[in-house]
Amino acid sequence: MDCMFCKIIQNKIPAKRVYEDDSILAFEDVSPQAPVHILIIPKKHIPTSLEIEESDNELIGRMVQVANRIATDREVAGRGFRIVMNCNREAGQTVFHLHLHLLAGRAMHWPPG
């Protein structure tokens, strides 16, 4: 498999890790769109949200909990943050390994674009 995020999980590609446990890895985005831009990924390879199975429900919930923890640790939770998950190319997904974007540290506008 030629998945960039799987290679990051395997330490074949370096990343600035900010959180890791047995099932989730979070690291700083290399092209940040906000002062805080963290990617939160499952260690299980799931290409898009369309492939989430019922057995993944706890894992997806943990990803959101990790996003909340990082927002709290970075002291942006009280000000506000955005969690984004893109699905497929027209939505902006460029790496086909499920991931959340945690964006914070500046005002977020709506609609997002």
All heavy atoms as an XYZ file, in Angstrom:
896
protein
N       0.849     -1.181      0.000
C       0.000      0.000      0.000
C       0.889      1.236      0.000
O       1.866      1.306      0.724
C      -0.892     -0.030      1.252
C      -1.889      1.078      1.304
S      -2.918      1.055      2.780
C      -3.526     -0.595      2.775
N       0.524      2.198     -0.807
C       1.329      3.412     -0.931
C       0.600      4.595     -0.290
O       0.350      5.601     -0.932
C       1.627      3.686     -2.406
C       2.717      4.718     -2.571
O       3.653      4.737     -1.749
O       2.630      5.521     -3.525
N       0.259      4.454      0.986
C      -0.480      5.488      1.696
C       0.479      6.308      2.553
O       1.184      5.772      3.408
C      -1.557      4.854      2.576
S      -2.361      5.998      3.698
N       0.504      7.619      2.309
C       1.411      8.498      3.041
C       1.164      8.424      4.549
O       2.099      8.401      5.332
C       1.250      9.943      2.548
C       2.128     10.913      3.303
S       1.973     12.667      2.854
C       0.845     12.734      1.533
N      -0.104      8.405      4.976
C      -0.388      8.383      6.407
C       0.000      7.049      7.029
O       0.471      7.013      8.164
C      -1.851      8.721      6.682
C      -2.197     10.173      6.452
C      -3.498     10.601      6.563
C      -1.235     11.129      6.136
C      -3.846     11.931      6.376
C      -1.557     12.462      5.933
C      -2.872     12.865      6.052
N      -0.166      5.954      6.297
C       0.291      4.658      6.809
C       1.813      4.679      6.994
O       2.336      4.131      7.967
C      -0.129      3.522      5.879
S      -1.903      3.140      5.951
N       2.520      5.339      6.083
C       3.974      5.459      6.205
C       4.360      6.317      7.402
O       5.366      6.041      8.062
C       4.577      6.010      4.918
C       4.510      5.017      3.772
C       5.054      5.605      2.496
C       4.952      4.583      1.370
N       5.426      5.135      0.093
N       3.574      7.349      7.711
C       3.826      8.155      8.906
C       3.617      7.309     10.146
O       4.429      7.335     11.079
C       2.941      9.424      8.914
C       3.423     10.395      7.822
C       2.956     10.088     10.294
C       2.509     11.574      7.583
N       2.549      6.528     10.182
C       2.285      5.633     11.314
C       3.466      4.688     11.522
O       3.882      4.439     12.657
C       0.983      4.839     11.077
C      -0.230      5.775     11.136
C       0.841      3.694     12.091
C      -1.507      5.188     10.573
N       4.045      4.187     10.430
C       5.154      3.233     10.483
C       6.516      3.907     10.657
O       7.544      3.239     10.619
C       5.173      2.400      9.195
C       3.930      1.587      8.978
C       3.802      1.088      7.545
O       4.625      1.386      6.666
N       2.747      0.337      7.284
N       6.539      5.215     10.830
C       7.777      5.990     10.974
C       8.658      5.957      9.730
O       9.859      6.187      9.814
C       8.580      5.540     12.198
C       7.937      5.973     13.481
O       7.586      7.135     13.650
N       7.761      5.029     14.394
N       8.070      5.710      8.578
C       8.815      5.740      7.322
C       8.869      7.160      6.756
O       9.714      7.459      5.924
C       8.196      4.787      6.309
C       8.329      3.330      6.707
C       7.695      2.413      5.700
C       7.853      0.951      6.130
N       7.197      0.035      5.178
N       7.949      8.012      7.190
C       7.925      9.433      6.839
C       7.862     10.187      8.160
O       7.025      9.868      9.010
C       6.704      9.785      5.961
C       6.784      9.066      4.618
C       6.604     11.293      5.761
C       5.558      9.287      3.732
N       8.729     11.185      8.350
C       8.702     11.922      9.619
C       7.474     12.822      9.729
O       6.941     13.297      8.723
C       9.987     12.745      9.587
C      10.327     12.865      8.135
C       9.788     11.641      7.456
N       7.047     13.032     10.953
C       5.941     13.951     11.240
C       6.130     14.467     12.658
O       6.687     13.769     13.513
C       4.601     13.241     11.105
N       5.655     15.672     12.892
C       5.711     16.246     14.232
C       4.481     15.748     14.998
O       3.406     16.322     14.920
C       5.756     17.769     14.184
C       5.997     18.371     15.540
C       6.268     19.846     15.472
C       6.498     20.373     16.884
N       6.614     21.822     16.885
N       4.689     14.672     15.728
C       3.604     14.009     16.449
C       3.221     14.811     17.683
O       4.096     15.282     18.409
C       4.040     12.596     16.845
C       4.294     11.706     15.643
C       5.045     10.427     15.995
N       5.317      9.666     14.792
C       4.785      8.484     14.513
N       3.971      7.921     15.375
N       5.060      7.884     13.383
N       1.923     14.921     17.907
C       1.449     15.635     19.086
C       0.639     14.730     20.006
O       0.398     15.077     21.160
C       0.636     16.900     18.717
C       1.512     17.876     17.959
C      -0.603     16.566     17.919
N       0.208     13.571     19.500
C      -0.540     12.609     20.311
C      -0.427     11.251     19.637
O      -0.443     11.157     18.403
C      -2.022     12.997     20.422
C      -2.826     11.968     21.175
C      -2.933     12.027     22.553
C      -3.446     10.917     20.509
C      -3.634     11.064     23.263
C      -4.152      9.950     21.205
C      -4.248     10.035     22.572
O      -4.933      9.074     23.274
N      -0.337     10.203     20.469
C      -0.347      8.848     19.921
C      -0.795      7.882     20.994
O      -0.406      7.989     22.150
C       1.042      8.464     19.402
C       1.061      7.120     18.708
C       2.350      6.840     17.952
O       3.322      7.613     18.102
O       2.379      5.838     17.207
N      -1.651      6.945     20.584
C      -2.000      5.813     21.431
C      -2.052      4.574     20.536
O      -1.559      4.615     19.403
C      -3.300      6.076     22.228
C      -4.542      6.225     21.367
O      -4.592      5.685     20.230
O      -5.500      6.875     21.829
N      -2.648      3.500     21.014
C      -2.655      2.258     20.243
C      -3.437      2.342     18.938
O      -3.154      1.599     17.999
C      -3.228      1.114     21.084
C      -2.312      0.713     22.224
O      -1.105      1.027     22.164
O      -2.801      0.063     23.171
N      -4.421      3.243     18.856
C      -5.290      3.260     17.687
C      -5.316      4.584     16.922
O      -5.853      4.639     15.820
C      -6.719      2.895     18.094
O      -7.230      3.822     19.040
N      -4.728      5.647     17.494
C      -4.825      6.979     16.893
C      -3.465      7.674     16.913
O      -2.700      7.536     17.867
C      -5.863      7.837     17.649
C      -7.259      7.217     17.475
C      -5.856      9.284     17.180
C      -8.316      7.813     18.343
N      -3.208      8.443     15.873
C      -2.019      9.286     15.792
C      -2.466     10.685     15.385
O      -3.322     10.843     14.511
C      -1.041      8.733     14.748
C       0.200      9.567     14.448
C       1.085      9.696     15.681
C       0.966      8.969     13.282
N      -1.897     11.689     16.026
C      -2.156     13.080     15.655
C      -0.822     13.776     15.428
O       0.129     13.572     16.187
C      -2.953     13.785     16.754
N      -0.773     14.579     14.368
C       0.465     15.273     14.033
C       0.150     16.591     13.346
O      -0.951     16.800     12.832
C       1.371     14.402     13.148
C       0.704     13.858     11.905
C       0.797     14.537     10.703
C      -0.010     12.666     11.946
C       0.199     14.043      9.567
C      -0.621     12.160     10.809
C      -0.516     12.846      9.613
N       1.123     17.490     13.343
C       0.935     18.807     12.742
C       0.911     18.696     11.220
O       1.691     17.962     10.621
C       2.037     19.752     13.210
C       1.949     20.011     14.697
C       2.743     21.202     15.167
O       3.211     22.000     14.322
O       2.880     21.345     16.392
N      -0.005     19.441     10.620
C      -0.106     19.489      9.163
C       1.121     20.209      8.610
O       1.531     21.238      9.157
C      -1.390     20.221      8.756
C      -1.736     20.039      7.291
O      -0.931     20.456      6.428
O      -2.814     19.505      7.010
N       1.698     19.701      7.535
C       2.892     20.331      6.946
C       2.558     21.591      6.158
O       3.447     22.364      5.825
C       3.694     19.343      6.059
C       4.257     18.201      6.887
C       2.862     18.839      4.898
N       1.273     21.789      5.868
C       0.822     22.993      5.153
C      -0.350     23.601      5.929
O      -1.493     23.554      5.481
C       0.409     22.624      3.731
O       0.022     23.782      3.034
N      -0.056     24.165      7.100
C      -1.144     24.601      7.987
C      -1.997     25.718      7.392
O      -1.488     26.648      6.768
C      -0.418     25.072      9.246
C       0.973     25.355      8.821
C       1.264     24.458      7.658
N      -3.299     25.595      7.627
C      -4.269     26.583      7.176
C      -4.758     27.463      8.320
O      -5.628     28.309      8.121
C      -5.454     25.877      6.512
C      -5.048     25.013      5.339
C      -4.357     25.801      4.242
O      -4.907     26.776      3.734
N      -3.143     25.407      3.885
N      -4.207     27.253      9.505
C      -4.536     28.037     10.697
C      -3.351     27.900     11.655
O      -2.519     26.997     11.488
C      -5.819     27.508     11.341
N      -3.257     28.778     12.652
C      -2.152     28.666     13.613
C      -2.070     27.286     14.281
O      -0.984     26.794     14.558
C      -2.453     29.771     14.626
C      -3.172     30.807     13.824
C      -4.044     30.019     12.870
N      -3.217     26.681     14.530
C      -3.262     25.290     14.995
C      -3.912     24.485     13.882
O      -5.055     24.740     13.500
C      -4.079     25.152     16.306
C      -4.208     23.687     16.694
C      -3.458     25.964     17.427
N      -3.162     23.545     13.315
C      -3.700     22.665     12.271
C      -3.095     21.288     12.490
O      -1.954     21.021     12.129
C      -3.381     23.190     10.875
C      -4.089     22.446      9.789
N      -4.117     22.910      8.500
C      -4.806     21.281      9.787
C      -4.810     22.058      7.753
N      -5.229     21.063      8.516
N      -3.882     20.444     13.124
C      -3.454     19.100     13.493
C      -4.283     18.094     12.713
O      -5.498     18.251     12.566
C      -3.661     18.853     15.016
C      -3.009     19.948     15.865
C      -3.184     17.456     15.404
C      -1.522     20.028     15.787
N      -3.636     17.050     12.214
C      -4.333     15.936     11.569
C      -4.447     14.800     12.574
O      -3.456     14.444     13.230
C      -3.577     15.475     10.330
C      -3.405     16.529      9.242
C      -2.568     15.975      8.104
C      -4.745     17.028      8.742
N      -5.630     14.237     12.686
C      -5.900     13.136     13.612
C      -6.334     11.950     12.768
O      -7.330     12.042     12.031
C      -6.984     13.524     14.634
C      -6.498     14.744     15.433
C      -7.306     12.366     15.565
C      -7.554     15.728     15.758
N      -5.569     10.863     12.834
C      -5.825      9.721     11.958
C      -5.942      8.437     12.770
O      -5.293      8.281     13.802
C      -4.712      9.567     10.890
C      -3.368      9.187     11.522
C      -4.585     10.837     10.060
C      -2.293      8.825     10.504
N      -6.757      7.515     12.274
C      -6.756      6.185     12.885
C      -5.543      5.408     12.372
O      -5.105      5.616     11.234
C      -8.063      5.567     12.383
C      -8.280      6.201     11.046
C      -7.728      7.609     11.181
N      -5.021      4.544     13.184
C      -3.921      3.696     12.709
C      -4.436      2.611     11.771
O      -3.674      2.079     10.965
C      -3.161      3.102     13.889
C      -2.353      4.171     14.616
C      -1.498      3.580     15.701
C      -0.614      4.646     16.321
N       0.217      4.102     17.409
N      -5.715      2.333     11.851
C      -6.358      1.416     10.906
C      -6.563      2.172      9.599
O      -7.076      3.291      9.599
C      -7.701      0.948     11.461
C      -8.509      0.105     10.502
C      -9.872     -0.255     11.075
C     -10.679     -1.065     10.071
N     -12.030     -1.376     10.589
N      -6.178      1.581      8.487
C      -6.361      2.240      7.196
C      -7.825      2.153      6.784
O      -8.358      1.079      6.543
C      -5.475      1.614      6.117
C      -5.616      2.306      4.804
N      -4.934      3.462      4.503
C      -6.379      2.022      3.728
C      -5.266      3.858      3.289
N      -6.144      2.998      2.798
N      -8.465      3.324      6.736
C      -9.827      3.470      6.231
C      -9.729      4.571      5.181
O      -9.412      5.711      5.514
C     -10.806      3.879      7.357
C     -10.782      2.874      8.512
C     -12.217      4.046      6.795
C     -11.541      3.334      9.755
N      -9.965      4.270      3.905
C      -9.732      5.273      2.857
C     -10.585      6.538      2.976
O     -10.066      7.642      2.857
C     -10.041      4.520      1.567
C      -9.837      3.080      1.908
C     -10.276      2.952      3.344
N     -11.892      6.414      3.172
C     -12.787      7.570      3.280
C     -13.859      7.262      4.313
O     -13.996      6.121      4.770
C     -13.493      7.902      1.934
O     -14.522      6.939      1.697
C     -12.529      7.951      0.765
N     -14.658      8.252      4.623
C     -15.750      8.028      5.576
C     -16.761      7.024      5.043
O     -17.485      6.394      5.823
C     -16.442      9.347      5.924
O     -17.047      9.909      4.792
N     -16.802      6.824      3.738
C     -17.722      5.844      3.152
C     -17.383      4.416      3.544
O     -18.242      3.535      3.486
C     -17.736      5.981      1.624
C     -18.261      7.315      1.094
C     -17.984      7.444     -0.394
C     -19.740      7.460      1.404
N     -16.149      4.179      3.957
C     -15.726      2.829      4.345
C     -15.770      2.601      5.858
O     -15.327      1.563      6.337
C     -14.315      2.531      3.819
C     -14.259      2.284      2.316
C     -14.210      3.567      1.497
O     -13.770      4.608      2.000
O     -14.643      3.529      0.342
N     -16.267      3.555      6.621
C     -16.401      3.354      8.062
C     -17.446      2.272      8.295
O     -18.553      2.331      7.750
C     -16.819      4.659      8.780
C     -15.721      5.710      8.662
C     -17.148      4.384     10.252
C     -16.132      7.090      9.162
N     -17.076      1.289      9.085
C     -17.991      0.198      9.412
C     -18.515      0.381     10.827
O     -17.940      1.136     11.624
C     -17.249     -1.142      9.290
C     -16.748     -1.399      7.879
C     -15.907     -2.653      7.758
O     -15.610     -3.301      8.795
O     -15.535     -2.986      6.625
N     -19.593     -0.307     11.144
C     -20.165     -0.203     12.484
C     -19.133     -0.532     13.554
O     -19.104      0.097     14.612
C     -21.387     -1.120     12.613
C     -22.182     -0.864     13.869
C     -23.503     -1.588     13.883
O     -24.087     -1.822     12.820
O     -23.950     -1.918     15.003
N     -18.248     -1.449     13.257
C     -17.212     -1.828     14.222
C     -16.190     -0.707     14.452
O     -15.397     -0.775     15.387
C     -16.498     -3.098     13.757
O     -15.863     -2.878     12.501
N     -16.208      0.339     13.611
C     -15.295      1.480     13.744
C     -15.885      2.615     14.580
O     -15.211      3.622     14.804
C     -14.930      2.039     12.358
C     -14.201      1.034     11.489
O     -13.331      0.321     12.028
O     -14.511      0.974     10.285
N     -17.128      2.495     15.028
C     -17.792      3.593     15.721
C     -16.999      4.093     16.926
O     -16.846      5.299     17.122
C     -19.206      3.197     16.147
C     -20.157      3.104     14.971
O     -19.834      3.495     13.859
N     -21.333      2.552     15.217
N     -16.485      3.194     17.734
C     -15.707      3.615     18.907
C     -14.434      4.347     18.475
O     -14.066      5.366     19.066
C     -15.359      2.410     19.783
C     -14.644      2.789     21.052
C     -14.356      1.596     21.952
O     -15.077      0.597     21.879
O     -13.381      1.688     22.721
N     -13.782      3.850     17.449
C     -12.566      4.479     16.941
C     -12.840      5.911     16.466
O     -12.092      6.838     16.803
C     -11.991      3.649     15.785
C     -10.780      4.216     15.051
C      -9.590      4.337     15.996
C     -10.450      3.348     13.854
N     -13.918      6.115     15.743
C     -14.245      7.453     15.243
C     -14.570      8.379     16.412
O     -14.144      9.539     16.433
C     -15.411      7.389     14.232
C     -15.084      6.439     13.065
C     -15.755      8.787     13.718
C     -13.746      6.665     12.383
N     -15.289      7.866     17.390
C     -15.566      8.664     18.590
C     -14.291      9.050     19.315
O     -14.150     10.193     19.784
N     -13.341      8.127     19.399
C     -12.046      8.424     20.034
C     -11.298      9.507     19.271
O     -10.622     10.336     19.872
C     -11.181      7.157     20.119
C     -11.617      6.169     21.157
C     -11.034      6.412     22.542
N      -9.591      6.556     22.522
C      -8.959      7.623     23.020
N      -9.609      8.605     23.570
N      -7.642      7.693     22.969
N     -11.406      9.522     17.951
C     -10.734     10.565     17.165
C     -11.258     11.943     17.562
O     -10.478     12.882     17.719
C     -10.938     10.323     15.664
C     -10.190      9.123     15.118
S     -10.614      8.746     13.395
C      -9.998     10.201     12.551
N     -12.554     12.061     17.749
C     -13.139     13.343     18.164
C     -12.687     13.684     19.581
O     -12.348     14.837     19.877
C     -14.675     13.314     18.042
C     -15.298     14.573     18.625
C     -15.089     13.136     16.584
N     -12.635     12.704     20.465
C     -12.153     12.956     21.818
C     -10.710     13.434     21.809
O     -10.341     14.334     22.573
C     -12.289     11.693     22.674
C     -13.726     11.337     22.982
C     -13.849      9.998     23.674
O     -13.008      9.099     23.503
N     -14.897      9.838     24.466
N      -9.887     12.856     20.956
C      -8.494     13.297     20.830
C      -8.442     14.729     20.320
O      -7.656     15.550     20.821
C      -7.687     12.330     19.932
C      -6.333     12.922     19.551
C      -7.518     10.977     20.623
N      -9.275     15.066     19.339
C      -9.322     16.448     18.847
C      -9.677     17.402     19.986
O      -9.040     18.453     20.149
C     -10.331     16.569     17.706
N     -10.661     17.039     20.791
C     -11.052     17.881     21.928
C      -9.905     18.038     22.917
O      -9.656     19.133     23.424
C     -12.265     17.278     22.641
C     -13.532     17.347     21.818
O     -13.638     18.115     20.874
N     -14.493     16.516     22.165
N      -9.198     16.946     23.185
C      -8.068     16.988     24.128
C      -6.954     17.902     23.608
O      -6.395     18.703     24.361
C      -7.547     15.568     24.346
C      -6.333     15.492     25.225
C      -5.874     14.076     25.393
N      -4.592     14.031     26.087
C      -4.001     12.931     26.454
N      -4.549     11.759     26.219
N      -2.840     12.963     27.063
N      -6.643     17.790     22.325
C      -5.587     18.624     21.745
C      -6.012     20.095     21.779
O      -5.205     20.967     22.120
C      -5.236     18.168     20.317
C      -4.594     16.770     20.356
C      -4.304     19.170     19.638
C      -4.466     16.116     18.993
N      -7.269     20.378     21.445
C      -7.759     21.760     21.494
C      -7.648     22.319     22.905
O      -7.250     23.475     23.100
C      -9.200     21.828     21.002
N      -7.952     21.506     23.895
C      -7.821     21.934     25.288
C      -6.358     22.148     25.645
O      -6.002     23.184     26.219
C      -8.466     20.895     26.230
O      -9.859     20.795     25.900
C      -8.314     21.291     27.682
N      -5.501     21.197     25.269
C      -4.065     21.312     25.564
C      -3.442     22.531     24.899
O      -2.549     23.168     25.461
C      -3.313     20.049     25.113
C      -3.631     18.826     25.951
O      -4.266     18.954     27.026
O      -3.252     17.711     25.516
N      -3.895     22.872     23.697
C      -3.359     24.023     22.965
C      -4.031     25.342     23.376
O      -3.754     26.384     22.801
C      -3.521     23.816     21.450
C      -2.740     22.639     20.883
C      -1.277     22.981     20.726
N      -0.487     21.855     20.285
C       0.092     21.766     19.084
N      -0.036     22.737     18.211
N       0.795     20.701     18.778
N      -4.944     25.248     24.334
C      -5.653     26.406     24.894
C      -6.456     27.180     23.857
O      -6.541     28.407     23.892
C      -4.685     27.312     25.649
C      -4.017     26.596     26.812
C      -3.063     27.459     27.609
O      -2.687     28.557     27.137
O      -2.693     27.032     28.715
N      -7.084     26.444     22.925
C      -7.961     27.069     21.943
C      -9.409     26.598     22.087
O     -10.299     27.122     21.418
C      -7.467     26.820     20.491
C      -6.133     27.506     20.258
C      -7.395     25.336     20.178
N      -9.647     25.642     22.960
C     -10.997     25.074     23.095
C     -12.017     26.135     23.479
O     -13.112     26.188     22.903
C     -10.998     23.935     24.106
N     -11.684     27.000     24.425
C     -12.618     28.026     24.873
C     -12.912     29.077     23.820
O     -14.007     29.638     23.776
N     -11.947     29.350     22.952
C     -12.117     30.350     21.887
C     -12.899     29.764     20.721
O     -13.613     30.469     20.030
C     -10.754     30.837     21.401
C     -10.012     31.651     22.448
C      -8.595     32.016     22.050
N      -8.467     32.418     20.648
C      -7.351     32.261     19.952
N      -6.289     31.726     20.505
N      -7.285     32.660     18.715
N     -12.698     28.491     20.463
C     -13.380     27.815     19.372
C     -12.403     27.140     18.428
O     -11.269     27.581     18.265
N     -12.880     26.064     17.836
C     -12.072     25.317     16.872
C     -13.001     24.625     15.898
O     -14.201     24.511     16.126
C     -11.132     24.325     17.571
C     -11.821     23.286     18.417
C     -12.094     22.026     17.911
C     -12.184     23.560     19.736
C     -12.712     21.066     18.691
C     -12.796     22.608     20.523
C     -13.066     21.352     19.998
N     -12.431     24.175     14.809
C     -13.192     23.477     13.782
C     -12.583     22.100     13.583
O     -11.366     21.943     13.544
C     -13.149     24.272     12.476
C     -13.987     23.674     11.365
C     -14.055     24.596     10.171
N     -14.965     25.691     10.496
C     -15.138     26.767      9.736
N     -14.456     26.902      8.606
N     -15.980     27.715     10.082
N     -13.457     21.105     13.437
C     -13.052     19.747     13.089
C     -13.640     19.458     11.710
O     -14.849     19.580     11.516
C     -13.571     18.711     14.106
C     -13.019     18.990     15.503
C     -13.189     17.297     13.647
C     -13.660     18.135     16.585
N     -12.782     19.097     10.762
C     -13.217     18.870      9.385
C     -12.801     17.477      8.949
O     -11.663     17.055      9.198
C     -12.577     19.911      8.425
C     -12.949     19.630      6.982
C     -12.960     21.324      8.831
N     -13.723     16.773      8.274
C     -13.398     15.507      7.620
C     -13.894     15.609      6.184
O     -15.087     15.786      5.953
C     -14.068     14.323      8.311
C     -13.752     12.993      7.644
S     -14.698     11.591      8.308
C     -14.106     11.516      9.972
N     -12.981     15.550      5.231
C     -13.346     15.598      3.816
C     -13.524     14.177      3.290
O     -12.838     13.259      3.742
C     -12.245     16.304      3.010
C     -12.021     17.722      3.473
O     -12.968     18.447      3.752
N     -10.768     18.116      3.582
N     -14.429     14.015      2.334
C     -14.657     12.701      1.732
C     -14.623     12.825      0.215
O     -15.513     13.438     -0.382
C     -15.995     12.116      2.201
S     -16.316     10.478      1.504
N     -13.582     12.282     -0.370
C     -13.348     12.239     -1.816
C     -12.866     13.581     -2.366
O     -12.800     14.584     -1.675
C     -14.558     11.685     -2.569
C     -14.613     10.168     -2.444
O     -13.587      9.499     -2.439
N     -15.825      9.630     -2.340
N     -12.462     13.546     -3.632
C     -11.717     14.652     -4.241
C     -12.458     15.984     -4.268
O     -11.885     17.016     -3.937
C     -11.284     14.273     -5.655
C     -10.270     13.150     -5.643
C      -9.549     12.993     -6.961
N      -8.838     11.731     -7.008
C      -7.716     11.470     -6.337
N      -7.181     12.385     -5.571
N      -7.132     10.288     -6.433
N     -13.721     15.995     -4.671
C     -14.428     17.276     -4.773
C     -14.604     17.950     -3.421
O     -14.784     19.162     -3.355
C     -15.783     17.105     -5.465
C     -15.652     16.984     -6.961
C     -16.969     17.118     -7.691
O     -17.956     17.634     -7.127
O     -17.007     16.696     -8.861
N     -14.521     17.179     -2.350
C     -14.600     17.750     -1.005
C     -13.235     18.218     -0.516
O     -13.139     18.841      0.534
C     -15.176     16.725     -0.033
N     -12.188     17.893     -1.254
C     -10.849     18.334     -0.886
C      -9.969     17.261     -0.288
O      -8.858     17.553      0.160
N     -10.428     16.018     -0.274
C      -9.583     14.952      0.276
C      -8.450     14.667     -0.704
O      -8.680     14.394     -1.881
C     -10.400     13.678      0.529
C      -9.600     12.596      1.218
C     -10.432     11.374      1.579
O     -11.598     11.265      1.242
N      -9.807     10.444      2.283
N      -7.219     14.752     -0.209
C      -6.049     14.492     -1.058
C      -5.290     13.252     -0.616
O      -4.572     12.654     -1.416
C      -5.088     15.699     -1.069
O      -4.699     16.006      0.257
C      -5.759     16.914     -1.706
N      -5.411     12.874      0.654
C      -4.807     11.640      1.148
C      -5.961     10.710      1.507
O      -6.812     11.060      2.329
C      -3.908     11.889      2.379
C      -3.348     10.578      2.909
C      -2.780     12.847      2.027
N      -5.992      9.554      0.883
C      -7.104      8.643      1.068
C      -6.849      7.671      2.216
O      -6.725      6.464      2.051
C      -7.464      7.972     -0.260
C      -8.155      8.958     -1.154
C      -7.426      9.857     -1.909
C      -9.528      9.051     -1.158
C      -8.057     10.820     -2.685
C     -10.173     10.012     -1.936
C      -9.435     10.895     -2.697
N      -6.757      8.283      3.377
C      -6.693      7.619      4.684
C      -7.507      8.547      5.570
O      -7.171      9.738      5.699
C      -5.246      7.518      5.157
C      -5.060      6.787      6.451
N      -4.303      5.648      6.534
C      -5.511      7.034      7.705
C      -4.286      5.226      7.799
N      -5.031      6.065      8.527
N      -8.579      8.049      6.125
C      -9.493      8.860      6.928
C      -8.723      9.743      7.895
O      -7.769      9.293      8.529
C     -10.416      7.926      7.713
C     -11.556      8.590      8.453
C     -12.661      8.956      7.474
C     -12.084      7.656      9.523
N      -9.119     11.018      8.001
C      -8.465     11.923      8.937
C      -9.354     13.109      9.268
O     -10.193     13.517      8.472
C      -7.106     12.409      8.413
C      -7.140     13.087      7.084
N      -7.311     12.406      5.894
C      -7.017     14.391      6.746
C      -7.267     13.260      4.878
N      -7.108     14.483      5.379
N      -9.157     13.621     10.454
C      -9.795     14.851     10.891
C      -8.762     15.961     10.831
O      -7.601     15.746     11.176
C     -10.279     14.737     12.345
C     -11.332     13.710     12.681
C     -11.632     13.753     14.180
C     -12.600     13.945     11.886
N      -9.198     17.139     10.422
C      -8.392     18.347     10.532
C      -8.895     19.092     11.757
O     -10.088     19.383     11.844
C      -8.582     19.265      9.315
C      -8.097     18.712      8.030
N      -6.882     19.070      7.490
C      -8.657     17.839      7.166
C      -6.727     18.438      6.339
N      -7.789     17.684      6.119
N      -8.020     19.396     12.683
C      -8.346     20.272     13.806
C      -7.742     21.632     13.466
O      -6.518     21.754     13.310
C      -7.755     19.732     15.103
C      -7.777     20.678     16.303
C      -9.206     21.018     16.704
C      -7.022     20.078     17.462
N      -8.605     22.630     13.294
C      -8.183     23.975     12.909
C      -8.587     24.946     14.001
O      -9.744     24.937     14.454
C      -8.850     24.381     11.595
C      -8.526     23.483     10.401
C      -9.653     23.509      9.401
C      -7.227     23.926      9.770
N      -7.658     25.809     14.401
C      -7.948     26.782     15.460
C      -6.894     27.878     15.467
O      -5.903     27.814     14.744
C      -7.992     26.090     16.814
N      -7.138     28.870     16.313
C      -6.173     29.943     16.488
C      -6.453     31.170     15.645
O      -5.681     32.124     15.650
N      -7.542     31.153     14.907
C      -7.977     32.314     14.130
C      -9.477     32.183     13.924
O     -10.051     31.113     14.112
C      -7.262     32.411     12.787
C      -7.598     31.293     11.812
C      -7.082     31.621     10.405
N      -7.252     30.527      9.472
C      -8.380     30.247      8.822
N      -9.476     30.951      9.040
N      -8.432     29.241      7.967
N     -10.111     33.281     13.542
C     -11.553     33.246     13.262
C     -11.810     32.364     12.036
O     -11.110     32.461     11.037
C     -12.079     34.649     13.034
N     -12.795     31.502     12.148
C     -13.207     30.653     11.035
C     -14.449     31.290     10.404
O     -15.307     31.814     11.109
C     -13.559     29.242     11.525
C     -12.427     28.516     12.216
S     -11.148     28.018     11.057
C      -9.749     27.933     12.160
N     -14.537     31.266      9.108
C     -15.638     31.914      8.404
C     -16.574     30.866      7.807
O     -16.200     29.710      7.621
C     -15.097     32.834      7.316
C     -14.180     33.874      7.869
N     -14.635     34.983      8.551
C     -12.826     33.953      7.877
C     -13.608     35.709      8.939
N     -12.495     35.107      8.554
N     -17.789     31.289      7.511
C     -18.780     30.398      6.924
C     -19.461     31.126      5.796
O     -19.784     32.297      5.944
C     -19.803     29.971      7.986
C     -20.551     28.770      7.542
C     -21.803     28.739      6.971
C     -20.094     27.425      7.589
N     -22.144     27.456      6.673
C     -21.106     26.632      7.039
C     -18.917     26.816      8.027
C     -20.991     25.250      6.930
C     -18.811     25.449      7.921
C     -19.837     24.678      7.366
N     -19.673     30.538      4.656
C     -19.330     29.155      4.361
C     -17.827     28.985      4.172
O     -17.123     29.939      3.845
C     -20.086     28.858      3.069
C     -20.284     30.169      2.411
C     -20.362     31.188      3.524
N     -17.336     27.751      4.377
C     -15.898     27.524      4.355
C     -15.268     27.636      2.978
O     -14.073     27.799      2.868
C     -15.749     26.112      4.917
C     -17.044     25.461      4.645
C     -18.089     26.525      4.699
N     -16.012     27.491      1.906
C     -15.415     27.691      0.598
C     -15.639     26.595     -0.327
O     -15.197     25.693     -0.706
